Amino acid sequence: MRASQKRYLDDLGQVGLAGIRRDENPGRNKLDLKALFGDRPVWLEVGFGGGEHLVHQAVRNPGVGFVAAEPYISGVAKLLGRIRSTGARNIRVHPGDARDLMDVLPDQSVAKAFLLYPDPWPKKKHHRRRFVTSEHLDPLYSIMAPGAQLRISTDIPDYVRQTMEEVPKAGFVWQADRPDDWRRPWEDWQPTRYEQKAVREGRTPTYLSFRKPDA
């Protein structure tokens, strides 16, 4: 990391989420989202990379509270730099595994979730480590509110295959009526550096929208 990025990490005291890891919170006490965001709806981003999309959404939607997780500290530093430059104040960050964050989010508390260019784990023996498995999808389904949307983007065809197999099994319903529904990005989309790299290298992004059924 550059020296400036290391300085950004000082801001974690303001936007970081405490008591997320199991060693900090062995009882898995739930986050008090009302204390964090008042009555604002809550959106979740799993693995925010450098934070391009997260900050874009936060600035665009000041009436929403955002929680997000990213295990790579360089990505966290980049996000904190973007928060400084934009003045976004509706983001709270867990610099670690998204599963720990999902374990402490209250049931039916998330109105929208994003999984954007997740680690593809390309070797077949590692596919069970992908996010789109029951280990992650079941708790994600529990914390999402009825009618909530799940957005997934990837440039890996086999990840699309596994997503289309596993996400409906978890209870989500695919929202697509025509090819453009998965070929074209969402209207409020902000390309990430991973997408830009994929396009440069000739890979085609896929944009998948799912919905948790109403109660």
Protein Blocks (a to p, Z undefined) as FASTA:
>chain_A
ZZklmmmmmmmmmmpcehkbmklmmnopacdfklmnomaccdddehjlnommmmmmmmmm
mmbccddddfblklmmmmmmmmmmnopakbccddbdfklmmmmgcehkbfbdcdehiafk
lafklmmmpmbbfklmmmmmmmpcghiacddddfbfklmmmmmmmmmmnopacddfbfkl
mmpccfkbccdfklmmmmmnopacdddddddddZZ
